[in-house]
Every structure is written in C-alpha cells, then in structure tokens.
Amino acid sequence: MSSVSPRLTVCMIVRDEATVLPRFLEAGGELWDQLAVLDTGSVDGTRELLREAGADLSECEWPGDFSVARNRSLEGVDGDWVLVLDADEIVSPGFVAEVRALILRPDIGAATVTMRNHFSTGHHRDSRLLRLFRSDPSVRYAHAIHEDAAETIGAMLRREGLRLGHVATPVDHLGYQKDRAAERDKKERDRTMLLSAIGADAGDLYSRFKLLELARFWNDVELGVEGSTGTLGALRSGELRLEGSHVGGELLVILARFLCAGDAAEGLALLEEFSSKIEVSPSFLFGRGQLREQADDPAGAEADFAACLTMDDPTLQMVTTRPLMGLARLGLARGDLKAALGHVDRALEHSPQDAEALLAALSFRLSTPGEVQSFLDNRPWSPALGAALESAVEMSATAYLREGRVEEAHGRLAEFVHRRASLGLGMLVCDLILGRSSDLDLDIELDEASRSLRRWLVHLMGIGRPELVAAFAANAPTVLGTFPWLRETLGLR
C-alpha cells in the first residue's frame, strides 16, 4: 500500500470465536493496517489465532454491556479510519477495494456498509449499518445491546463539515442463522440484557423495541405478548414516548402482531392510536399495508406498499422485495396474473434467493407449459430455489389430487423429479393410489425419502378424499419393506 494512504483499523470485540476466525482472517487479511481486538474471556483458542495473525490484542472481563466493550476496544485504535466488524462477518476482495477507495476521499467522514444477513432457510436480507468512520475521540457507542454510535458520528460529521458515504459491496453476516445463534445461547443472553436495561429505565424505548424484535425473530409468542403488553401500558401511561425515535413505527407494528393476532381491524386501530406520534417509516407502512390487506382494504394496502417503494431505509428489503410481494398478492387477488408476476420478477431482481418470491414465481408459471423450465434454466441452482420448486410442484399436484385427478398429479411431479428427487415420493403415492407398481430409481437418502413421504401423507389426508386415502392404504403393504413405519401410521395389520 502507498505510504500516503490513510491507515485503516479494523476494530473488534470477541469471545470464543475460534470456529469462525480462520475464515474471517483469511478473507480480510488485505483489508486492515491494524487489527485491534478486545477479548472478553475466550477459552477456545481465539487469542492464539489472533496473536498469530498479528492482531493488537487487549483483554478484559465481560462488562455486561456491549457499548462499554465497544468503547473499550476503540482505545486500542491507531488508524486514521475505523471499521467495526465481528468475527462472523466475512468480507470479499470487492469490499476491500471499495473501502480502500472510499477512505481516500477528503469529503467523506463515515460510511454505511451493506450487511448481508444469511438465514438458515437459504435466503438473505440486506441492511445498511454505520460501521466505518474517521478515528475521532468523540465517537462513542451507546446502548447495552445492539450498540450504536450514530449520534456521535453524526455530530462529528456536522462539526467537521464531512459527508456520509456508503459501501455497496456486501459483507456476509453468518450470525443470523438460527442454528448458530442457538448454539451460542444468544437469545437468552440478549433477553437477559434487554430486560435488565428496561428494569433500570422503563422509558428506554430502544431496549423495549429490541426485546420485541428478539421475540419476533425467534417467533417467541410468550415473550412477544409479555413485552408488548408492558410496552403498550407504558405508552398509554406516558412513561414511554415515541416522539423522535426512528424505531417507533416498527415498534407499533410488532405490538399489533403480538397483541392483535388474527384481528386486523384491532391491529389497525392500535396503529392509528399512536400514528401521530411517530415518524412514518417503510416498516410502519408495510406493516399497516399487511393489516389493510387482511382487513379487505386492497386500495389502502396498495397505497402503503407503493409508498414503501418511494422511500429509503437501512433494511433494503423493506423498500424493495417485501412491498413488491405485497403488490403481487394484491394483483393475484384481483385476478391480474400479469401484474402479479411482474411485481414478483422485480422482487427477485432485488433478492434473487427470497423464498416467498421464488415460490410465487414458480407457482404462477406452472399454469403455462414450459415457463417453469425456462425460468429454472436461466437461474443458478441453489438450495432456496430447490425448496421453492418442491413446494410449488407439491401444491400444484395436491390441487390435482383434491379434484381426484391422480394421473395429472403424477404427471406434474414427473415433470420436475429430475431436478428435485424428493418429488418422486409424491409419484409413489400416486402410483399406490392407482394400484400400480412404481419403478422409480431416486438418488435420495432413506431419511429424506421418509420425511417426504410423511409430508405427502399429510397432504393426502387433508384434501377431503377418503377414497384416495383408502386406495393408498390398500396398496401400501408393497412398500412396507422400505417404509415399515407406514404399518403403524396407517393402522395396517
């Protein structure tokens, strides 16, 4: 690197990250001039890996507050610029080049980065996070969890007359995969810290919001209802205020989700009760649009979804993919398949692996011969695409079975079994219903085949065709050698 280039420090706090650190270090080695790391109690070899990588390592006991730890880590910075990363956030050469070019610009004082959050379902969600800034002693973090330095960075930019930039090349974040999060007990840790913060300050809106966000992520209804009840009570008593908070709109939407489940009208009334106190955001508009959609107000829902597309938001999907899929649902509901498919395809341009958009794109195309094959031929294969194809074809074949059209169901499955072997279990079900032997040769593990067959039995028993269930049960003994569990499931002698 040129000797006149600004020095960049990557600043981290870590604890027991030996599993992910090798990948982080390999990917980011060309990024930093200094790697400044605060370790808060690792016992798994994390410190050794960092020392071998040449990191400037400091240590402390975990303070029970992420902002305290972040601020402590900044004390070890000697670069001109600071980039804050975690060990499960993986950079690419494109990101390195873009950051290096940006910090040369004299008009830029900080920048957001695109964080690509990967989920265990195979899709991802992009968010803009303020992680890159000029080194300045006034920049400090606040909040015990989901710590944030935006206020002090904004003050620094205004004081110095500098602008906020953006790094478009994404950083891959692995921490939102639920299996890894569960392994690290992040849910319980976060819950404990947030409840402690709320106990210390009942008017802490940010911590209340993060608690509800945690409940939503884990679909923890008990935590969500408990947290929502307390938050709504604090809002109505005046102990908690929404004015001036950028999360107020989304907080209201989460309250409606947990407290008004199944009652869209009640949810809309809750949003209306506090709507004058918030800054209208895409999250609020999208949430209200969903409730209007459920309350049979398509015009209102369409207005809210369309408004989202005109706005900016750190969570990019909230102003692209999600409202586009809302518009697609509305188009389908009024019978305008062309408009619906257009919205779906636009959504996929923004989020190529989005599960809802892929399922809709395939389902809509199944009615036109050859269109699904063309769609698949023009897209890279991925786990998300495979899962969406399986779901779409299963739904189509199940619809045929519901009408008693077993041969058509078999034919629909046969079209795509070469792409998704588990569809062959649906073909087996059709063959047994028709009383014929099946000569399928599937490249599939027995456990996966059993899971798929069990799923097909659920479909079969739920379509209201007892004669098809009886026909299947009558011929099931021919496959008991492979699937012995069928004997008990079907009550066979």
N, C-alpha and C positions, 0 to 999 in steps of 0.2 A: 504494500500500500504506500501511497505517496506520504512523505513526511508532513505535508501541509494538510492532510485530510484530518477532519475532526476525529478525536478518539471516541469510540463508542463502547460504553459499558453495558453489558447485559447483567441485569440485577435480579437475583432470585432468592426465595426462601424455600428451604427443602426440609423434608423429614422422611427417611426410609423410602427413597426413590431409586434404589439400585436397579430395579426391574426396568424402568423406562429411561434412565440416564444414558446408557450407552447409545441408544438411538438419538436422543437429544444432542449429545455431544458430537456424534458423527455428522449429524445434519447441520449443526450450527457452527462448526469449527472456524469457518471463514467469516463469520458474522461479526464477532466481537474483537476489540483490542484488549478488553479486560472482562473477565467473568467474575463478578463479585457475588458471593453466595453466603447467606446466613443459614446455618444448620441449627434446627431447633430440637435435636435429640435423636439423630439417626443411630440405629444399631445394626444396620444390614449391609454395611459396606459402601454406603453413599459417600461418606467423607473420603475414603480411599480413592474412589473413582474420580472425585472432583480434584483431589490433590494431584493425581496422575495427569489430569487434563490441564494443570497449571492454573486452577482457579485460585482467587484470593478468598480464602475460606475463613469465616468467623463463626463462633458458636455461642448459643445461649439456650437457656431453658425456655420451653414454650410459654409465652406470656399470656396465653388465653385470649389474644386479641390480634387479628391479622393486621390491623393498621399499625399497631405498635411494632410488630415484626417487620412490616414493610419499611417503616421509617428507620428502624434499626439497620436494616440492610442497606439503605441509602447512605449510611455513614461510611461505608467502605468504597464508595464510588470515587474514581479519579478521572473519569472520562468527561468529554465535553457534552456528550449526549448520553441519555439513559434509556434503555429499552427493558421493560419489565416483562419477564416470561416465567412460566412454570415448567417443571420438568416433563410434563405430559403435553407440551405444546411444541410441535415439530415444524421447523422452518424448511424452506426449499431454496435452491440457488436463485430462483427468480425473486423471492422475498429479500434475500441478502443483497442482490444487485439494486433493487428498488430502494431499500433503506439507505444503502451507501450513497445513492444518488440524491436522495431527499435531504440528508443531513448536510450536504454541500450548499444548499440554498440559503442565502442570508435572510430571506424574508419569512422563513418558516421557523416557528419556535416549538412546535409539538405536532404530533400526528396521531390519528386513529389508525388501528390496524384491523384487517378483516380476520376475525377468528372463526374458523370453520369447525363447528361443534359436531363431532361424529357420534351417532347414536347406534345402539346395538341392533336396531332394526335395519341398518344398512344405509339409511339416508343421513343427511346432514342439514345443519342450519347455520347460516352466516350471521355474525353480529359485528358491529364496529365498536371497538374498545379503545379507550385513550391509554396507550401504553408507551408511547415514545415522546420524549421531551428533552429540552436542553437542561443540563445539570444546573440546578439553582437551589440554594439552601432554603428558599421559601416554599418549595414544593413538598408537601407533606400529605399523607393519607389520613382519612377519617373512616369511621365505622369498624366495629369489631369483626364483622364478617362481610364478605363481598366489598372489601375495602375500596375506596375511591379517592382519587386525588384531583378530580375535575375542577373543584372550586379553586384550589391553589394554583393549578396550572392555568386556568382561565385568568386569574389575577396577574400571573406572571406575563402572559401574552399581552394583556392590556397595558401593563406597566412598560413593557419593552417595545410595544408597537409591532408585534410579530403576529403571523397568521397561523391558523391551524391547517395542517395538511392531512393527507390520507395515503396509506399504503394499501394498494388494491390486491396484491398477490396474497392469497390467504395463508394463515398459519393453521396447521391441522391440530385441533384440540381433541385429545382422546378421553378426557376426564368425564364427559357426559355419557359415556357408555355405562349403562346401569350396572352391569356385572362388575366392572372395576370399581365403581363408586360404592357398591355394596361391600365389596371386599375390603375397602378402606374404611368402612363404617362412617362415611362422610355424612350420611343422612342424620344419624344420631348426634354426631359432633355438631353439625350445623344447627340442628333443632335445639340442642342444649345452649349453645352460644346465643342464639336469637331470643330464646325465652328469657335468658339472663339479662340481655340488653333491654327487653321490653319490661321486665320486672324492675329494672333500675330507672326506666323512664317510660311511663305509659304513653307519652306523646311522641315516641320515636317511630315516626311513620315509616321510615326506610326499613327498620328491622321488622315491623309488622308486615310490610309488603314482602320482604324476603322470606318470612316464615310461610306466608300463603303461597308464594312461588314454589317453595320447597314442597309443600303439600300437593300442589298441582303436578309438579314433576314426577313425584312418586305415586300419584293418584291415591294419596292417603286421606280418605274421606273424613276419618275421625279427627285428624289433625287440622284438616281444612275447615271443618264445621266449627271446631273449638276456636281456632284462630280467627275465623270470620265473625263468629258471634261476639268475641271480645272486641274486635276492631270496630264492628258496626256500633256496638254500645258506646265505645269511646268517641266515635264520630258524632253520634247523636247527642252525647252529653257535652260536646265541645272540648273534651280533653285532648282530642286528636284533630288536627286541622289538615285539610288537603291543599289549601292555597299555596301556590309557589312550588309545588312538588311536581317533578316530571313523571312520577310514577302513579299519580293519583288516579288517572283514568283506568290504567290497567288493574290497579288495586280494586276499584269498583267492579270491574268485570269478573275478577276472581271471587269477590264476595257474592255476586249474583250466581256464579257457578255452584258454589258450595251451599248457599242458603236458600236458593230458589230452584234447585234441581227439578226439572220436569215442569216448571211453571214459568213459561217465557214472559207472560204478562206481569207476573210478580217481579221477575228479574228486570224488566224494562222500567217498572215503577221505582225500583231501587236505584237504577242508574239515573233516572230523572230527578230523584230526590236530591242528589248531590251534584248534578251536572253543571250547575252554575259556579261551583267551587273549584273546578279542575281546568287544566289546560287540555283542550281536546287533542288527543293523540291518535295515531293509527291503531294502537292496541284497543283504545276505547271504541273507536268507530267500528273496528272489525268485530269486537265483542257485541256491540249493540246491533250490528248487522246480522250476526248469527241469531240473536234473540228475536229480531224482527222477522227473520226467515222462518223461525219456529212458530212465531205468532201469526203466520199467514199474512204478513205485510211485505209482499215482494218488492213493491215500489220503494219502501223505506229501506229495506235491506240492500237493494241495488244502489241506492244513493250513498249509503255508508260504504259499501265495498268500493264503489267507483271513487269516492273521496280519498280512500286509502292510497289509491294508485297515484294520486297527485302530490303526495306528501313524502317527506324524508324521515327515516327512522333508523336508529342503530341496528335494530333487528330487520335485516333487509327483506326477509320473507313476509314481514307484516305489511310491506308496501308493494309486494310483487306476488309471490306464489299464493299466499293464503287468500287475499281478496279476489284474485283471479279464479281460484277454485270456487269461491262463493258465487261469483258471477256465472261460472259454469253450471253449478247446481240450479241456479235460478233459470238459466236458459233451458236446461233439461226439463225442469218442472213445467215450463210453458210450451214444451214440445219443439223447441228450436234447437235441434241437434247440431246444426251447422255452427251456430253461435257458441253453443256449449263447448264443442270440440275446439273451436278457435281459442277460447279462453284457456282450455286445458293445455293446448300446444304452446301458448305463450308462457304459461306457468312452468312448463318443462324447459323452456329456454333459460329461465332463471334458476331452476332447481332440477337438473336432469334426473336425480335419483329420488325425487319426492314420491313417497309411497302412494298418497292419495291421487296425485296427478297421473302416475303411471297406471294405476288401476283404472282410472276413468278413461285414459287414452285408449287402453286395450279394450275395455268393455264397450265403449262407444263404437269402436271399429269392428267388433265381432259381427255386427249385422251386415257388413259389406264384405263379400268374398275377396280374399287376397290382401285386404288392407292391413290386417294384423301382421301377416308375414312380411309385408313391405316395411311396416313400422319396425319390426324386430330386426330385419336385415340392415336397417340404416342406423342402428343404435348399438353401442358396445354392450356386450352381455355383462350383467352384474347381478349380485345376489338380490338386490332390490327389484330389478327387472324380472328375474325368475320368479320371485314371490308374487309379484303383481300379476304375471301371466297365469300362474297357477290359480290365484284367487278369481281372476276374471273368467277363465275357462271353467272352473268349478261352478261358478254362479250360473253361467250360461247352460252348462249341462244339467244342473239341478233344476233350472227352469223347464227344460225339456222333460225331465222325469216327472215334475209336478203335473205336466199335461199328459203323462202316460206315454210319451214319445221316446221309448227306450233306445231304439236304433239311432235316432237323431242325437241323443245324448252321447252314445258310444262314438258316433262319427265325429262329433265336436271334440271329444277328448283325443281321438286318434289323430286329428289334425296337428296336435301340438305335443304329443307324447315324446317325440324325438328331441324336443327342447327341454322338457320337464318330465323326467321319468316317473315321478310320483303320480302324474295323471293316469298312469297305467292302472293304478288301483281302482280308479273310477271305472275304467273299462272292464276290469274284472267284475265289479259289482253289476254292471250292465249285462255281462255275459252270464253271470249266475242267475240274474232275474229272467233272462231269456232261455235258461236251461241248456246252455251250450258250454262246451269246454273252452278254456282260454289258453292259447299257446304263446302268451306274452313272454318275451325274454328281456327283462328290465335290468338295467345297471343301477341297482339301488340296494342299500343295506337293509337287512331284515327289520331292524328297529324303525327305520324311516318308513318302510312299507307298512308296518303295523300302525304307526301313527296316522299315516294317510288313510288306511282302511278304516280305522276308528272314526276319523273325521267324516268319511263317506257314509258310515252308518248313521251318524248324527244327521247328516243331510237327508238320508233316505227316510229315517223315522220322523223327520219333521215336516214332510211335504204333504201329509194327509192322504197317502196312497197305501192303505194297509195291504192291498193285493200284491203290490210290488215287494213290500217287506216279507210277506208270506212266501212269495216265489223265491226271493233271495235265501230265506231261511231253509226252504226245502232243498236247495241245491248246495248250501254252504258246506255240508259234510265232505264234499270233494276237495276242499282246501283246508280241512282241519289239520292235516299233517304239517302244513306251513304255518297256519294261524290257529293253534289249539285253543287260544283264549276265546275264540268265537263260540265254542260249545257253551260256556257259562254265560257269555253276553247275550246269546240268542235263546238260552234255555233249552238247548238241544240235549237229547238223551244219549 
